[in-house]
Amino acid sequence: MDFGSQLREARERRGVSLRQIATATRISIRALEALERNDIAKLPGGIFSRAFVRAYAEEVGLDPDDAVREFLTQFSHEDVTAGSPLTEPLERREDERPGRRKQMVGLVMTAAIVVPLAGLATYFWLSSRDGVAASENAAGQTQGEISTPTAGTPSAGTPSAAPKPASTSASAPNDGARVTTAPAAAALAAGAPLDPRVHGLRVALAPEAPCWVRVTGDGVKLFEGLLQKGERRELTAKDTLIVVAGDAGALRFTLNGRPGRPLGASGEVITARITTDNLRTWLQP
């Protein structure tokens, strides 16, 4: 029996409809139908296709690892198997898990020791720097108050005139004292996105429902995985961001501090190519 038929038989045996699976997994019915027909060309490929198989298997009572391994066996195309650890024997991975756990525990313990020490060292360094700066400022003020008498200036022991108040000419206002807003904050306050030519591209992902997302910046993969509702992930690039959403209707995002427009309908797999030139076309009107 082919892979799609196995999935369909398990679903019918469990009495679950495709619509129920689509509602539970946020995967479109068209993608689920393509999976049952073995039409993998209609699937997004890579980790997204494997995630669809895993989610389907969990809903119909199949073992997710076994289902994904069978999927990779029957469809051993590069766009399906690339980057998958399930291409290795399952027994080998099981043997490696204890060693990985020990390695992770060691990393966590190291971080628990190093991070506080680094924070403490930074605190003392900043404190000493602030102390030196304060001493220099006090010395400068003291030196400014002690001046040498010159011609026309009362000498020591001679009463001096009251100090003349500083001039406050209206023609030369002290603009520097009022301009305290940084350029980035000023741009956001004016309702405009941060200039990508100055600040680059910054995307903040905040899905309204579970959504698989892959983000590539300037040709380098920055993130790939499942984001849950309430999670937030910020990523930056210099010139180009490519965002692939497994459920375009669930993904909400901002670009350079401004809300982005909806990428597509619920269940659609959409790829958005965002550059410094077309940034405004991806923003809400």
N, C-alpha and C positions, 0 to 999 in steps of 0.2 A: 504494500500500500504506500502511495506517495505521501509526502509530508503534509500537504494541504488536506488530503483526505483523512489523515490521522487526526488533525485538529478538528475538522468538521465532525467526525464520528465521536470524538470526546465531548464536543459541545452538545451534540444531539443526545448523547447518552446522559448528559447532566441536565438536559432540559433547559438550556440557556440560549437566548436569541442573540443575534449579532448586535441588535440595538442595545440590549442589556450590557454586553461587553463594551460597546462603544461608550455608553454612559459611565461605566465604572472606570475605564482606562483612559478616557479622553482621546481615543484613537478613532479616526473617521471610519464609518461603515465601509466606504470604498476601499480603504487600506485593508480592513479585515477581510473583505470579499476577495481582494487580490491575494491575500495570504492563503486563503483556502483554495484558490485556483492555481497556486504555485506561480503566480504572475509577479515575480519579484521586481520586474522592471517598473512596476507602479509603486514600489516602496522607496523611501528616501535613501536607503543604503547605509552601510557602515553600522555604527552603534545604534542608530535609530531603528533599523530593521530588526536587529537583535533585541532591542528593548520592546518592540511590538510583539515579537514571538514570546518573550518572557512574560509580558503582561497578559497575553492571550492564554498561555499555559496556566498561569496562576488562577485565572477566572474559570477554567474548565477542569481544574483538579489535576493537571499534569505537573510533573517535576520540571521546574523552569530550567535548571541546568541541563537535564537530559534533552528537553525540547530544543534548546539553543544548540546543543552539540549535534543533534540530528539535523537541524536546519543547516548548520555549517557543513555537515557531511554531504547533504543532497545538493546544496548550492555553494560549491567551493569556488565562487567567483571572488576576485580580489576586492571588489567594492563591498562584499559581504563579510569576508573573513579578516580584512585588514585591522590590525590592532586588537584582535580578540584573544584573550588568554585561554579560551575554550578550545583553541586549536591544539593545545598541549593535552596529553593524556590526563584524565580527571584524577587518576590515582597519584600521579606525580604532584599535582597541585595539592592534594590532600596531605601528602607527605611533607610538603614545604610549609604548610600552614603553621605548625608549631614554631618553626624557626622564624617565620615572619612575625608571629606574635611576640617572641622574645626580642626581636629587633625593634619592633614598635615600642615595647615597654622600655627598652634601653634609651630610645630616642626621647620618649616622654620624660623619663627621669633626668636625662641630661638637660633637656629644656627647662625642667622645673628648677634646676640648680643654676644654670647659666643665665637665664632671663632675669631673675631677681638680682643677681650680682651685677649684671650689666646695667640694670636700672639704678642700682645703688651707686655705682661708679659715675653714671651720668648725672645723678642728683648732686653728688659732691663736686663734680667738675663745674656744673652750672652755678652752684652756690659760691665756689671760689671765684669764678669769673665775675659774678655779680658783685662780690665783695671788693675785688680789685677795681671794677668800674666805679663803684660808689666812692672809694678812696680817691681815685683820680679826679672825680667831679668835685669832691670836697676840697682837694688841694687847689684845683683851678679857681674855685670861687674865692678861697682865701687869698690867693695871689692877686686876683682882680681887685680885691678890696684894698690892697696895700699899694699905693701909687707914689711916685717920686714927685715932689713939688717942682713946678716949672715956673717960668716968668708969668706973672699975673695970677698965680695960684697961691692962696694963703699957705704960709709955712706952718710947721707944727707949732702948736700953742696959740695960733691965731684963729679966732672964730671964723668958721666958714659959712658961706651963704647956704640957704636951704637948697637941696637938690632940685633942679628944674625937672618938672614932669616930662615924660617922653611925649613927643609929638604924635598926634593921631590924625594925620592928613587924610581927608576923604578921597583925595585923588590917588592914593597909593594904599589901598586896603590890604590887610594881612590875609591874602587868600590862602596861604599855606596852612593857616590854623584851622580853616574851615574844610578844606579838601581832605577828608579822612577816609572816604570810601575807595576801596581798591578797584582797579579797572574791571575785574571780573564781577564784583558785587554790583558795580554801577551798571554793567551790561544787563545783568539779571533784573535789576530794579527797573530798567527801562523797557523790559519785556522782550529783549532780544537775546538770542543764544550767544554763548561765548564765541568769539571769533576763532574759528578752527585754524586759521593761519597763524594765530598767536598761541592759542591754548591747545591745539590739536583736537582730537575727537575723544569724547568721553561718553560712554553709554552706561546707564544704570538700569538693570533688569529687575522687574518686580512683578512676577506673574500673578494672575488672579486665581489660577488653578494649576495643578501639576503640569509641567511643560518641559519637554526635552529641548535644550538649547545648545548650539555650538557657535562660538564667536572666534573669528580669526582677525587679527590686527596686523596690517602691513605684512601679510604672508605667514604669520606665526600664529599657531593655535593658542588662544588665551584661555578658553574654557570650553568644556564639553561635558554635559551631564544633565540630570533631572533636577529642576528647581521646583520646590514646593510653594504653595500659596503662603505668602507672608515672608518668604526669603527675598533677599536683595543682594545683587552682585554688581559691582562697578568695575568697568574695564576701560582701558585707554589705548589709543593708537595715535600715530602721527598723521597719517594720510588716509588710510582706508580701513573700514570695519566691515566684515561680512558676517551677518547674523542669520543663522538658520534656526527657524522655530518649528518644532514638531507639531504644535497646536497654535496657529497664528492668532486665533480668537482669544486665547488665554493669556498671551504675552502682553504686558504693559511695560513701557520703558520711557526713559528720558534721554535726550541728546544734548550735551553741553548745557544742562540745566533746564531745558525746555521739554514739555511733554511731546512724545512721538505719536504719529498717527497710527491707527490700527493697521496691522500688516495684512490681515485677511480674516476669513470666516473661521468659525470653530471647527477644528479637525483638519484644517488645511496645513500642509507643509510648505512654508514660504522661505525663500532666501532673499535677504535684503542686502544690497551692496551700497554702503554709505561712504561717501568721500567728502573731502573738504569743499569740493565744488558743488555737490548736490545736497548738502546737509539740510537746507531749508525745505526741500521737497519731501523729507521724511518727518517733518514737524507738523503738529496739528495746526490748522489755519488759525 
